[in-house]
Amino acid sequence: MPTAYQIVSKRFGFLRKLVSLPSKKILERGSALVQAYPEDLESSFPTEAIHFTELLKTELGKKKTGTEKVAMELNMYHLITENALEAGGLLSEHGDCTAYVSNNDGY
């Protein structure tokens, strides 16, 4: 029987490795997350995760330079908040992640 840590790692661990995973794997793991949390994530989450991955690969999504190492999760959070992406639907009014990534231009 898997431990709680193993379950969390299996469900969410792929998010830490988005930029290195093939799209097929992101779709698989994203779909599994939607199945685990159908009330919290929309069915479009796996596809939107691929869109977000592509944004992470751009200059806008690259880690900030400096002497301090920044965790991938913190870098993702900064990308979202510093570029007002939450207004485009990535974050709900409660601050929870939802299935949409937008640049506020409708795409």
Secondary structure, DSSP 8 states (H G I E B T S, - for coil): ---HHHHHHHHHGGGGGGGGS-HHHHHHHHHHHHHH-TTTS-TTHHHHHHHHHHHHTSGGGS---SSS---HHHHHHHHHHHTTGGGGTSB-TTS-B-S----SS--
